[in-house]
Amino acid sequence: MKSHTAKRVLSTLYVAAIPVLFIFILAVISVRLSVARAQDKPSGTSAKAKIELTTTPSPAQKGSNTVRVKLTDPEGKPISGAEVTATFFMAAMPSMNMPEMKTIIKGMDKGAGVYEGEGNLGSGGMWEVTVTAKQNGQTIATKKLTVKATGGM
């Protein structure tokens, strides 16, 4: 009698284990596919173009700054005729009585893939910068970076 009950319990366990094993295998495959997709396209940069940002003065400072963006294709050839913006953002700091700050600088096409614009940073400190390049209404590159500006608050 005991062996018959044991066989039934084992049989039931096997039947229950098969769907669980199948779901586990599907989950592993799904995770591996999403990791592969994430590695195909690096975070913060489009594969269609490369963005390099510099400022004058360097490092950036509180007050007036010239922002220069070099825009090239994957082979390193300059891209002209794009709309380039650099958005500088600093989160609010309530403990220091500072509101959120945002400066958008539009780059003018200077030729040879160089775009230049001027803007004022309201404070020294760490700024989150998002540079976006569009051509024919389509985003061809986006890059996120951090820029440290000198000068007081």
PyMOL commands that set and color helices and strands:
alter all, ss='L'
color gray80, all
select helices_A, chain A and resi 2-40+94-96
alter helices_A, ss='H'
color red, helices_A
select strands_A, chain A and resi 50-56+63-72+83-90+101-111+114-121+125-135+138-149
alter strands_A, ss='S'
color yellow, strands_A
deselect
rebuild
show_as cartoon
